[in-house]
Amino acid sequence: MGRLPRRSGLRDPVAAARGLGAATLGLEALVLVLAIQPIRMLGAGFGTSAMAASAVLAVGAVVVAGLLRYRWAWYAGTVLQALVLLAGLLHWSLLGVGLVFAVVWAYVWHVRRVIVG
């Protein structure tokens, strides 16, 4: 007898995974926008560049969150996490945000794989 696939118990597991990913990216966008003021207050040499990067990455997170119905957008979300980590070169606070959300995004991928397959 073949092994039956595990059922998640969710009515629509794909939509649940998409909602989790969108919520994560939405929260990340909010944190990136809120990071602009502390960067402005604490920013040294690259403060203006870090503020601009934070704003652009926040917009990117919102855009990707809206596109998660497409498979490629999940990979774009991963690229976004790498870009936030890279923005940590401009200001240490962006590195902190990048580390936290990279771990959360990895968990979102794990949950997506478990419930969607």
Secondary structure, 3 states (H helix, E strand, C coil): CCCCCCCCCCCCHHHHHHHHHHHHHHHHHHHHHHCHHHHHHHCCCCHHHHHHHHHHHHHHHHHHHHCCCCHHHHHHHHHHHHHHHHHCCCCHHHHHHHHHHHHHHHHHHHHHHHHHC
